[in-house]
Each structure stands twice: as C-alpha cells, then as structure tokens.
C-alpha cells in the first residue's frame, strides 16, 4: 500500500513537471512574438529614451527570464532558442508588413546577421540558467551577463565607440548601468558570490573599453 502511494506521488510530481515544461515552452514562444511585435509596431510611438531602453534590452531581458526559469540545461537551450527565433520572426514579419526588412532591433546592423542575433540571445539565456548554480560557475555566469550589459552600455554611451549614440547618455545609460549591477546582485545569494560576480563584470567591461579605445587610437592593430 505504501509503495502504491509512493508510486502515485512520484507520478503526480512527474506530471506536474511535464506540465510546467509545456507551459514554459509555450510562454517562451508567445513572449518572443509579443516582444518582437511590440518593438516593431510601437517603436515609432515611443519616446526616444524609452525606445533606447526597449531595444535591445527587452529582448535580452526575455532571454534572461526564459533561461533562468528553465527546468534544465537542455530545456534552457530549447526555450531560449524558441524565444529568440520567435522574436526575430516577429521582427521580420512586422517590418515586412511595414514595407521594410530591417532586423536592427534584434541583430544590430543588418550585416551582423540573424546567426549572431540567435547566438547572442541563446547564449544569454544559457548563462542565465547557469546562474542557478550556487558554486563559482554561477558567479562566473552572473559576471559575464553583467559584463555584456555594461559593455554594451559603455559602447553606446561613449562618443566615438562602435555603436555610440549621443542621446543614450546620461539617462538611458545610467538606468541600464544601475539595473545591470542590480541584476548581478540579484542573481547571487551570498556576499562572496556577489563580490566575485561584480568583480568579474567590472574587469571584463574595463577590458572591453580598453580594447575598443586602443583599437580606435591605433594602439591595438585590427586584423583584416
């Protein structure tokens, strides 16, 4: 009798897990569609500062949420890929309805391509899943996520950098910078983990700034 009750409890738990995974997959797909369509059809109606916060950070935020809430590494890979793909399809479809083919809200410049957009969004989602670990690898993942966001903020806010936007400083840049630091802190539970993650994010961001500055000044040769 006890074994029957135990088997039923295990089966019920397994069924609940499957239902959670099914809901997560559907939510990832629908979330990607919603974010992509809103970014296309509402971009012209948004204030400039809000548009700069929405693109690309809302796309990255969805990848973070989907990856962090996945049931396993394989499911994180699948759902973040599905969310990224639905965002890109929605962006392309919305642009075609408006008579264009620009994918810059997701992929940056058109030359960067869809492959880079997929790799970036899926990579961010997988890093978000790894932050669920309580060891040093979780700290590293949180630090890399913070560095990606901070490096992009520095790039957009600094005159002369690759994707610099004069209107991005100071308001949007400060908002994203503060939220990036807060995100890193929120992803780690221990003080030591937070310190390690923030330190890694700061070091990687500084290395990015130095490399770009050196390349622009001619200190660092650029191949090709």
Number of C-alpha atoms within 10 A of each C-alpha: 6 7 8 9 10 11 12 12 12 12 12 12 12 12 12 12 13 13 12 13 18 12 11 19 21 14 15 27 20 16 21 27 22 15 21 28 22 14 24 20 15 11 17 10 10 13 10 14 14 12 19 21 16 19 19 17 17 17 22 21 15 22 30 23 16 32 33 23 17 25 15 15 16 10 19 28 18 20 27 30 25 24 31 30 21 22 28 25 17 21 28 21 18 20 17 12 11 11 9 11 14 16 22 18 23 28 20 17 12 13 10 12 14 17 9 14 20 21 13 18 25 27 20 26 32 28 25 26 26 22 23 20 14 14 12 14 16 21 29 21 25 30 32 24 26 28 27 17 20 25 21 22 23 21 21 22 22 17 13 14 16 13 16 17 15 12 14 19 18 10 12 20 23 14 13 18 18 12 15 21 20 13 15 24 20 12 22 24 12 12 10 12 23 20 16 17 28 25 17 21 27 19 14 19 24 16 14 19 18 14 14 18 16 14 14 15 10 10 12 13 10 9 4 3
